Amino acid sequence: MNIRDHIQLKNTLALCLATIIIVGCSEDFFDRQAGDRITPDQHYKSMIDGEISLYGAIISLQDVMPKQILLDGLRSDMMETTPFAENDLYNIHHQVFSSDNPYINPSGFYKVIINVNEVLANINALVQNNEEMDEYTTKFMKGGLIAMRSWAYFTIARLYNEVVWIDDNLPELPPDIYQFMENNTLTKQVLIDSLINQLIPYVYDPLTDKDRVELFIPYYVNTKALLGELYLEKNDYGNAVTYLKMACESYQDDLAMYKVDQTYSNEAWANIFLNAESQLIENISVIPFSSQENQFNPLTRWMARSYDYLVRPTQVIIDSFMDQIPSSGSTGDPFRGLGVTFKMDTVSYSSETEFVMESYITKYAIDQNDPFGSDIVISRASDLHLLLAEAYNRLGDSQSQEYALMFLNQGVNKLNPKPPEYNNWRNNLGIRGRVFLTPKEIPESVTGTERMLMIEDLIIAERALELAFEGKRWFDLVRIAERRGTPEYLADKVAAKFEGKPEYETVRTKLMNPSNWYLPVK
C-alpha cells in the first residue's frame, strides 16, 4: 500500500481510532452529578460519535500546548520576555515559579489521560456497533489511545518529575483527593518503565502484520517513536535505536515518508509548518488549529511584534542561526533562520527615540493567509532523526558514531556503499544536508568519551536550530544534564541569555540545583 492509500484510509480510521470523549472540556467535568452531560451508553454508538470524541481531545490540547511552547522557551535559552509581558511570564523567564502560575498548570494533560481512560472503558460498545471494527483494528485503536495517554503522562513527568497515575475510568473525584494523589504518585523513572510495558504489545510489526496497514492518524503519537524516546530517556540506547529506526520506517514501501528527503529541502523547509497536518511526509503528530473553525492558535498573537509581543527570541538562538555556514560559503541559516523562524526589524516607537532592532518569532505565522490557524507539531521526522543520531552516538562504537554524524549531516544519500540496514533510505539527505549547510565534523584525533560528548553537543545544538520554538529545548537540556551528571551543562546554557546582566548569577546558581529543574505541583 502506497502513501496515497494510507492517506485515504486515514479518513475512515480516524473516526474510530482517535476516539476521545467530549465531556472533558467542560468546567464541571468533575461534578459529582452528571447533570445534562451525555453519558457513555448514549454516546458510543457510531463512527460519527468517534469523530466528535476526537475533537474533544484536540480542544484540550489546543489550550495547553501553546502555553507549553512558551514555558519551554522561557525556561530554556530560546526565549526572553519583552517589556509587554505579564508577570507570570516574567517569572518563568527568571526561573521563579508558583503553583498558581497558569502557564504551568498540568490539568490539560491530565484531561487527556482521563478522556482516554473513559474511552478505553467503553470501547467495546463502539466495537459492537460497527461491523468494520475487526480484532486487528480494535487492537490498534486501543494502542493509539494508550500511546496518546502515555505521551501525556511522559510530558507531565518531564515537567514535574512525577505524575499521579489514574489507572481506570474516573467519572468523579475520589472522596479524598489528597490521599488519592499520595497513593498514586509515581516518579519519572518508575513511570517510564510502566509506559514501555504498556506500549510494547501495540507496536505494529510489518512481518506478523504484513497483510494489514499501519494506522496513521496525524493527531496521534507514533507508538514506536514514543517508545524510542522513552528508552532514550532511561539511557537504554540499543532499544532507543531499534524503536526510533522503526518509527522512521513506519511506511517501508514509501521512500519519502519520515525519511528527511528532498520534499522539504531548501526554501521548501518552511512548508513543513504550512497547514502542518497535511504535510504528511514530515509531520507525525500535530495539534490542528483553524481560524475558520474559530480555533485560534494564540502563539502568533503572543509572539508577533504587531500584536501582544510578549516573548521574543534570545540573542543566543539568533547568534546560533547566524553563525551557520551554508554550502554556498556565505553565513547564516538561510532556509530555517532569519526570515523563516524569526525576523528582525529596525523600529522606533516615537519621533524622540532612537531606532532599535527588534526580533520576533515567525514560525507560527508562516501561513500568511491564516496566521492564527497555525498547527502545533508535536512530533516530526527530523525530531526522530536527531534522537536516533543521539542514541547511535551513545552506543559508543565507531560505526554507530558514523551513523550519528550521517543523520546529522548529509544523510544516507552521501554514503557509498550504503549501509545495508538503510537501503530504503537512499534519498535521505540528513538534517543539515536538507537545508544545505556544511557538515559538522570531529577531528580523527579526538577519540573515546571526548569524541562521544563532542558529537552529542553537535546533535543537541542542531536540535535547537531545527526544532526552535517547538517545545523541545528544555527537555533536551534536562535529559543531557541528567545523563552526564553535570548540572552546569544546563545552568550555563540557560544563564547565557542573561550574560552581562545582574540576573546571570542568580539564574545560574538556582539551576545548579537539579531539584529546580522541575515545576512545583499544586
Secondary structure, 3 states (H helix, E strand, C coil): CCHHHHHHHHHHHHHHHCCCCCHHHCCCCCCCCCCCCCCHHHHCCCHHHHHHHHHHHHHHHHHHHHHHHHHHHHHCCCEEECCCCCHHHHHHHCCCCCCCCHHHCCHHHHHHHHHHHHHHHHHHHHHHCCCCCCHHHHHHHHHHHHHHHHHHHHHHHHHHCEEECCCCCCCCCCCCHHHHHHHCEEEHHHHHHHHHHHHHHHCCCCCCCCCCCCCCCCCCCCHHHHHHHHHHHCCCHHHHHHHHHHHHCCCCCCCCCCCCCHHHCHHHHHHHHCCHHHCCCCEEEEECCEHHHCECCCHHHHHCCCCCCCEEECHHHHHHHHCCCECCCCCCCCCCCECCCEEEEEECCCCCCCCEEEEEECHHHCCCCCCCCCCEEEEEHHHHHHHHHHHHHHHCCHHHHHHHHHHHCCCHHHCCCCCHHHHHHCCCCCHHHHCCECCCCCCCCCCHHHHHHHHHHHHHHHHHHHCCCCCCHHHHHHHHHHHHCCHHHHHHHHHHHHCCCCHHHHHHHHHCCHHHHCCCCC
